[in-house]
């Protein structure tokens, strides 16, 4: 699928986001659900102790935890999240993620 495409198999049906991505031992797995000019929706599955090192993004992002536990650090402030919890990462703020257990998240990035 190219940029701005949506997986046609996912359109106009009930979706269980948690079931659309599987864990992989020792890895971080991602699956793009929507990739549009206005933003992206991506699923991630992190094995325990996997992480994303500190970085910035030019867009606001919403992290919604589907399964497990993660520590998100935004501008040096750690935030512990578990299933059904979310946080908003402001644009241009340094942030990182560390899986405390295996965890899955839905990441929604809003471009402006």
C-alpha positions in Angstrom: 0.0 0.0 0.0 1.3 3.4 -0.9 1.1 6.6 1.1 -2.4 7.9 1.7 -3.8 4.4 1.2 -6.0 2.6 3.8 -6.0 -1.2 4.1 -9.1 -1.9 2.2 -9.7 -5.1 4.2 -10.2 -2.9 7.3 -12.7 -0.4 5.9 -16.4 -0.3 6.9 -16.3 -3.2 9.4 -16.0 -3.7 13.1 -12.4 -3.9 14.2 -10.6 -5.3 17.2 -7.4 -3.3 17.1 -5.7 -5.5 19.7 -6.2 -8.5 17.5 -4.8 -6.9 14.3 -1.2 -7.1 15.5 0.8 -9.9 17.1 3.8 -9.8 19.5 7.1 -10.9 18.2 9.8 -12.0 20.6 12.5 -9.4 21.2 10.9 -6.9 18.8 8.7 -4.0 18.1 6.1 -4.6 15.4 4.0 -2.0 13.7 1.0 -1.9 11.3 -0.2 1.2 9.7 -4.0 1.4 9.6 -4.4 4.9 8.1 -1.8 7.0 6.3 -3.3 10.3 5.1 -2.0 13.8 4.6 -3.9 14.9 7.8 -2.3 12.2 10.0 -1.6 8.5 10.7 -3.1 5.7 12.8 -0.6 3.0 13.6 -0.7 -0.1 15.8 2.4 -1.2 17.7 3.2 -4.4 19.6 6.3 -4.2 21.9 7.8 -7.2 23.5 8.8 -6.8 27.2 11.8 -4.5 27.8 11.7 -3.1 24.2 11.7 0.6 23.8 11.8 3.6 21.5 14.7 6.0 22.4 14.1 9.6 23.0 13.0 11.5 19.9 10.7 14.3 18.8 7.9 14.5 16.2 6.6 17.7 14.6 3.0 16.6 15.3 0.7 16.0 18.3 0.2 12.3 19.0 -2.2 10.3 21.1 -1.0 7.0 22.6 -3.8 4.6 23.6 -2.7 1.4 25.3 -4.6 -1.7 24.1 -2.8 -4.3 26.3 0.0 -4.4 28.9 2.0 -1.7 30.6 4.3 1.0 29.3 6.2 4.0 30.6 6.1 7.0 28.4 8.5 9.8 29.2 7.6 13.3 27.8 10.1 16.1 28.4 11.7 14.2 31.2 8.3 13.4 33.0 7.6 9.6 33.2 4.0 8.6 32.8 2.9 5.0 33.5 0.1 3.7 31.3 -1.8 0.4 31.4 -4.6 -1.1 29.3 -7.4 1.4 28.4 -5.3 4.4 29.4 -3.9 7.1 27.1 -1.7 10.2 27.0 -1.2 13.0 24.5 2.4 13.8 23.4 2.6 17.4 22.3 4.4 18.3 19.0 8.2 18.9 19.3 8.5 17.5 22.8 11.2 14.9 23.4 9.6 11.6 24.3 10.5 7.9 24.7 8.6 4.7 25.5 9.7 1.6 27.4 7.6 -1.6 27.6 7.3 -2.7 31.3 5.4 -5.8 30.1 4.5 -6.8 26.6 2.2 -4.1 25.4 0.2 -2.9 22.4 -0.8 0.6 21.5 -2.7 2.6 19.0 -0.8 5.7 17.9 -2.7 8.5 16.3 -0.6 11.4 14.9 -2.4 14.6 13.9 -0.5 16.7 11.3 -1.0 20.4 11.1 
